[in-house]
Amino acid sequence: MNPLKTAALCIISSLMMLLSSPSHAAPPGIEWLVDCPRLPGRALDQEVVARTQCGIVTVPLDHQAPDARTYRLTITRVGARQPLERRGVIFARPATPQADLRGVFAVHLATVWKYYNTEAYRTLTRFYDVIELSPRNGAADEQSAWDMEFVRLQLGEQRISFLGIAQGNLLGAGYAALFADRVERMVLIEPVEATTQAFEALPATLRLKGPYLQSTTTDASQCVNRWVGTYLAQGRQPPSSTRCLAD
């Protein structure tokens, strides 16, 4: 094997071993990488990839004891097309957060939004960053919500929006329970039972009205997608007559 290729593979392997593991060495913060070695090279929109940054986030293992051990997560940020006019950030969490730790969901989401031919999705593409933070080992818990708050502070954002699907909603609900005053807009698609109380405790203007019908048909899926974009970009809620709202 080519020596340079062997060295590159060793570096990537070492990086992956270090991620998501407790540590004493690195101080808390975000270290942005030169590129995104964990993203697959194929089947991704290259214009979106060109706007993507990847990094390592070192957070306290226990946010209530920040001077003790630390923990490494990965962060993926797809930047707004017009960064000088950026309006905010949207954290995203897929339905099965543990299934893929490479940050592909953020890239996929930004790509889908790019090709939706509506003013709302054009707004999201131009003016909002999409951010994906890798999960800790195990289910989302209070420390995971603190991780997201830590990243918000590192990025200097006053408030954040959140989009989650199914099990991915646990992070958003946990964040809402602790930091409701830092929520810009929150969308939980197909929420699990454990998220209901925290989500409904948010003021109505900070959460997309629901519940929605399961997106099992093209018609229902398009309806849900339309209102997700409209709410995140413009803050507009669907009327009660919306066909994809459950009774």
C-alpha positions in Angstrom: 0.0 0.0 0.0 1.2 3.6 -0.7 2.9 4.9 2.4 1.0 8.2 2.3 -2.3 6.4 2.0 -1.3 4.1 4.9 -0.5 7.2 7.0 -3.7 8.9 6.2 -5.7 5.8 7.2 -3.8 5.6 10.5 -4.6 9.2 11.2 -8.4 8.7 10.5 -8.5 5.5 12.5 -6.8 7.2 15.5 -9.3 10.1 15.2 -12.3 7.8 15.3 -10.9 6.0 18.4 -10.5 9.3 20.2 -14.0 10.5 19.5 -16.8 9.8 21.9 -14.4 8.8 24.7 -13.6 10.4 28.1 -10.4 12.3 28.3 -8.3 14.5 30.6 -6.2 16.2 28.0 -8.1 18.7 25.8 -9.8 21.8 27.3 -13.5 22.2 26.5 -14.2 23.9 23.1 -14.6 23.3 19.4 -11.7 22.4 17.1 -12.7 22.8 13.5 -10.9 20.4 11.1 -9.5 21.3 7.7 -12.0 18.9 5.9 -14.5 16.3 6.7 -12.7 12.9 6.6 -15.7 11.0 8.0 -18.2 12.1 5.3 -18.6 9.5 2.4 -17.1 10.9 -0.8 -19.9 9.7 -3.0 -23.7 10.4 -3.3 -23.5 13.8 -1.6 -24.3 17.1 -3.2 -20.8 18.7 -3.7 -22.1 22.2 -3.4 -23.5 21.4 0.0 -20.3 19.6 1.0 -18.3 22.7 0.0 -20.3 24.6 2.6 -19.8 21.9 5.3 -17.4 22.1 8.2 -16.5 19.3 10.6 -15.0 19.4 14.0 -14.4 17.9 17.4 -16.2 19.2 20.4 -14.6 18.6 23.8 -17.3 19.0 26.5 -17.2 18.2 30.2 -18.1 14.6 30.9 -20.3 16.0 33.6 -21.4 19.6 33.0 -22.1 20.0 36.7 -18.4 19.2 37.4 -16.7 21.0 34.4 -13.2 20.8 35.9 -13.2 17.0 35.9 -12.9 14.7 32.9 -13.9 15.7 29.3 -15.7 13.9 26.5 -15.3 14.2 22.7 -18.1 14.6 20.2 -18.2 15.4 16.5 -19.9 18.4 15.0 -21.0 18.9 11.4 -22.1 22.4 10.3 -23.5 23.1 6.8 -23.1 26.8 6.4 -25.7 29.2 5.1 -25.3 30.1 1.4 -25.2 33.8 2.3 -23.2 33.7 5.6 -22.9 37.5 5.9 -26.7 37.6 6.1 -27.0 34.5 8.3 -30.1 34.6 10.6 -29.5 31.6 12.9 -28.7 27.9 13.4 -30.9 24.8 13.3 -29.7 21.8 15.2 -30.9 18.5 13.7 -31.1 15.0 15.1 -32.1 11.9 13.0 -34.5 9.2 14.0 -31.8 6.8 15.0 -28.9 9.0 16.3 -26.6 6.1 17.0 -26.9 4.6 13.5 -24.5 7.0 11.7 -22.0 9.2 13.6 -20.5 10.8 10.5 -22.7 13.9 10.3 -24.4 12.8 7.1 -27.9 13.7 8.3 -27.1 17.5 8.4 -25.7 17.3 4.9 -28.7 15.3 3.7 -31.2 17.7 5.3 -29.5 20.7 3.7 -29.5 19.0 0.3 -33.2 18.2 0.5 -34.0 21.8 1.5 -31.9 23.1 -1.3 -34.1 21.4 -3.9 -37.5 22.3 -2.3 -39.0 24.9 -4.6 -40.6 27.1 -1.9 -39.7 30.5 -0.5 -39.4 29.0 3.0 -36.8 26.4 2.0 -34.9 29.0 -0.1 -34.8 31.1 3.1 -33.5 28.2 5.2 -30.8 27.4 2.6 -29.6 31.0 2.2 -29.7 32.2 5.8 -29.4 29.3 8.3 -26.7 26.9 9.3 -27.6 23.3 9.9 -25.8 21.6 12.7 -25.5 18.0 13.7 -23.9 17.0 17.0 -23.0 13.4 17.5 -24.7 11.6 20.4 -23.0 10.4 23.5 -23.0 6.6 24.0 -26.4 5.5 25.1 -29.7 7.3 25.1 -30.0 11.1 25.1 -30.0 12.4 28.7 -29.6 15.7 30.6 -25.8 15.8 29.8 -26.7 15.6 26.0 -28.9 18.7 26.4 -26.1 20.5 28.2 -23.8 19.5 25.3 -26.0 21.3 22.9 -26.2 24.3 25.2 -22.4 24.2 25.4 -22.1 24.3 21.6 -24.6 27.2 21.4 -22.4 29.2 23.7 -19.3 28.3 21.8 -20.9 29.5 18.6 -22.1 32.7 20.2 -25.8 32.2 19.3 -28.5 33.9 21.4 -31.0 31.2 20.5 -31.2 28.0 18.5 -33.8 26.1 16.5 -34.2 22.3 16.6 -35.5 19.7 14.2 -35.8 16.1 15.4 -37.4 12.9 14.2 -38.7 10.1 16.4 -36.0 9.0 18.9 -34.0 12.0 17.8 -36.6 14.2 19.6 -35.3 13.2 23.0 -32.5 15.7 22.7 -34.8 18.5 21.7 -37.3 17.8 24.5 -34.5 17.6 27.0 -33.1 20.9 25.8 -36.5 22.5 26.0 -37.0 21.4 29.5 -33.7 23.0 30.6 -33.3 26.0 28.3 -36.7 27.1 27.0 -35.5 30.7 27.0 -32.9 29.7 24.4 -35.3 28.1 22.0 -36.1 30.0 18.8 -38.3 27.4 17.1 -38.6 23.6 17.7 -40.0 20.9 15.5 -40.5 17.4 16.7 -41.7 15.0 14.0 -43.2 11.7 15.1 -42.4 12.5 18.8 -42.1 9.6 21.2 -44.1 9.6 24.4 -41.2 10.6 26.6 -40.9 14.0 24.8 -44.5 15.1 25.0 -44.5 16.9 28.4 -41.4 19.0 27.8 -42.5 19.9 24.3 -46.0 20.9 25.3 -44.6 23.0 28.1 -43.0 25.3 25.6 -44.9 28.4 24.6 -47.1 27.7 21.5 -45.1 30.1 19.4 -41.9 28.2 20.0 -43.1 24.8 18.7 -44.7 23.6 15.5 -48.3 22.7 16.1 -49.0 18.9 16.0 -49.4 16.1 16.2 -49.0 15.2 12.5 -50.2 12.1 10.7 -47.6 9.5 10.0 -45.9 10.4 6.7 -46.8 7.1 5.1 -48.1 8.7 1.8 -46.6 11.1 -0.5 -49.4 13.6 0.1 -49.0 13.5 3.9 -45.2 13.7 3.6 -45.3 16.7 1.4 -47.8 18.4 3.7 -45.6 17.9 6.7 -42.5 19.0 4.9 -44.2 22.2 3.7 -45.1 23.2 7.2 -41.8 22.3 8.7 -40.1 24.6 6.3 -42.7 27.4 6.7 -42.5 27.3 10.5 -38.7 27.1 10.8 -38.2 29.9 8.2 -41.1 32.2 9.0 -42.7 31.1 12.3 -46.0 30.5 10.7 -48.2 27.8 12.1 -50.5 25.5 10.0 -54.2 26.2 10.3 -56.4 23.6 12.0 -57.8 22.5 8.7 -54.3 21.4 7.5 -54.8 17.9 6.0 -51.7 16.4 7.7 -52.7 17.4 11.2 -53.9 14.5 13.3 -57.3 14.8 15.0 
